Amino acid sequence: MSRRLDPRGGSSGPALAILAVFFLGPVLASFALSLTDFDVYAIARPRPALRFVGAGELPGAPRGPRFWLAVRNTAYFVLVGGPLSIAVVARRGAAARRARRPLEAVLPDRVSSCPS
């Protein structure tokens, strides 16, 4: 007798666990850090350097220059960095598909010295 997976979600448990760990975990951690005065010194010694400041500073954040610098950097990454990296990967993939030796198209200086 074979055991069948429940199609209503029995097989989606591992995927949901991975999503929770690698998506929700960093989102919750970044929210928690936004409520502190986290800086580079808090990494080495979190007890004296990391202080809870609460959400009192969040409404005034858009008035500061650091906020708009962060928005500009994020917009540049989304509008330029993301599409550019996708284009490079797509071009390398197309070259690998056309190549006689697919690894040579992706890693030309590493594979060209290998015997066929």
Secondary structure, DSSP 8 states (H G I E B T S, - for coil): ------TTTTTSHHHHHHHIIIIIHHHHHHHHHHTBT--THHHH-HHHH--B-GGGGSTTGGGSHHHHHHHHHHHHIIIIIHHHHHHHHHHHHHHHHHSSSHHHHHSHHHHTTS--
